[in-house]
Amino acid sequence: MSLAPEISAMVSEIISTLAARNETLVTAESITAGGLSSAITSVEGSSQIFLGAIVAYQNKVKSEILGVDAALIDVHTVYSQVIAVEMAEAVRRKFGSTWSIATTGVAGPGPSDGIASGTVWVAIDGPVTHNLELSLSGGRESVRNATVATAIGSFARILRTRTQEGG
């Protein structure tokens, strides 16, 4: 995978920060379908910090493999903050990782379950938790790429802030 130079630089920063802290990262991906994991592992040194990923594209995988409560999916849809958070928490527990990032949303071309195309949730779980709702425009690939870039950028900022605060 070829990353934009600024994304590659942020991934390098994430890798060096986590390696220096002896911390690890995992992902649970739906909308990005492995794109986030691919972006992280495309940068040298990622094997020091990246434990693995679960691409949970279908609801059955989210509930049976990740352990997301199927009743929550029925109530909130998979395109929600609740499910993104559940995915992030579940994958972090499953791998025993310090950090996790989860992505879910509607890539398009049209709406799904009444949720507009470009509606995305990113959940980061670990010593600090952070959730983002994105409203993206463009085609499927554009929405997916923007989700990966935003997840990486947000996580890098969280790590920078923790470093500045001494945590």
N, C-alpha and C positions, 0 to 999 in steps of 0.2 A: 504494500500500500504506500502510495506517495502522499505525504502530508505537506500542507502548506508550511513554509518555514516557521511562521509564528506558532503554529500548533505543535510542531516538532520541538521547538524550543521550550514550550510549556510542559510537554511530556518529559523532556530531559530534566527540567526543573523538578517535576513531581518525583521522578525516579531518584534523583540525587537526594532530595529532601527525605523521602521515605527510607531510603537505604541508610542515610546518616542517623535516622531515628530508630532503625531496626523495626520498621512498620511495614505492613503489607496491604495489598489492594486486591479486590475482586469486583466483578461486575455481574449484574443481572440485567439482561437486555431483552426488550421486546421490539420497540420501533426501530432501534438501530441494528438489530439482527446480527450482532457480532462486530459491527463497525467500530464501536468504542474499544473493545478488546483488541481489535486489529490495530487501531491507532496507537494504543499504549504499547503493544508488543512489537511495533515496527521500529521502535527506538532502542538502540543498543543499551544494554544494562537492565532492561525490563524484567529479565528472569530473576533478578535480585529481590524484586518487590511484588511482582504480579503472580498470584497463586492460581487463578483460573476464572472461569465465567460459566454462567448458564444462560443460554439463549432460550428464553421462554416465550416463544412467539404465539403459541396457542394457550387458551385458558386452562386446558387440562394440564399442561406442563407447569403453568404458574401454580396451580393448586397441588398437583400430585408430586412434582419434583421439588419445587421451591418450598411448598408448604403454605402458600397464601390461602387463606380461608375462602373457599368457593362462595360462601354466603356474602362475603364482602364484595366479591366480584359481581354477584347478582345485584346487590344494592347500589354500588357506586360505579359500576362498569370498570373495565380494565384501564380506561383512559382517565384515571383520577389520581389525585394526590395520595389518597388512602392506599391505593394499590402500589404506587411507586414506592412509598415508604415501606409497605409490607415486603415488597420485593427486595429492597435494600437491606432491611433488617434480616430477612430470611437467608439471603445469600451470604451475608457477613457471618451469621451464626454457623451456617452449613460448612463453610470453609475455615472458620476460626480466624478470620482476618481482622486486622485493625480497622480497615476502611472498606466501604463498598459504595458503588455508584449504580443506580438503577435508572432505566429509561423506559417510558411507556408513552404512547400517544397515537395520534392518527396521522399517517404520512400522506394519505390521499390516494387517489385524486379527489375523492369526495368525502362527505361526512360518514361517520360510522356510529351507530347507536345514538344518533342525534348530536354527536360531538363533531365540531367543525374540523376539517382538514387543517393541519398545522398546529393543533392543540397538543402540547407535549408537556409531560411532567418528568423532571429529573430529581431524584432523591439521592442525597449523599448521607451516609450513616457512618458513624465512628465516634471518636472522642468529641467531635462537633457534628451536629446534624444540620442539614440545610436542604430546603426543597424549593424548586423553581417551577413556575408555570410559564411556558413559552407559547406565544402566538406567532407562528412562523408562516411565511408565505412562500409560494413557489411549488414546484413539482415534488414528487416523492423523494427523489435523490437529494434535492436541495434541502428539504425538511430534515431528512436523516443526517446529512452532513452538518447542517447547522446545529442539530441536537448534539452530535459528537463534539463539535467545536465548543459549544456552550458548556457541556459537562466538563470537558478538560479545563477550560478557562476558569470555571467556577471552583473546581477542586484545587487548581493551582493557587487561586486567590485565598482560599481557606487555609491552605498550608502556609502561604506567605504571612497571613495574619497571625496564625499560631506561632510562627517563628519570631515575628516582631514582638509578640506578647510574651515570648519565652515559654510557650507551651507546646 
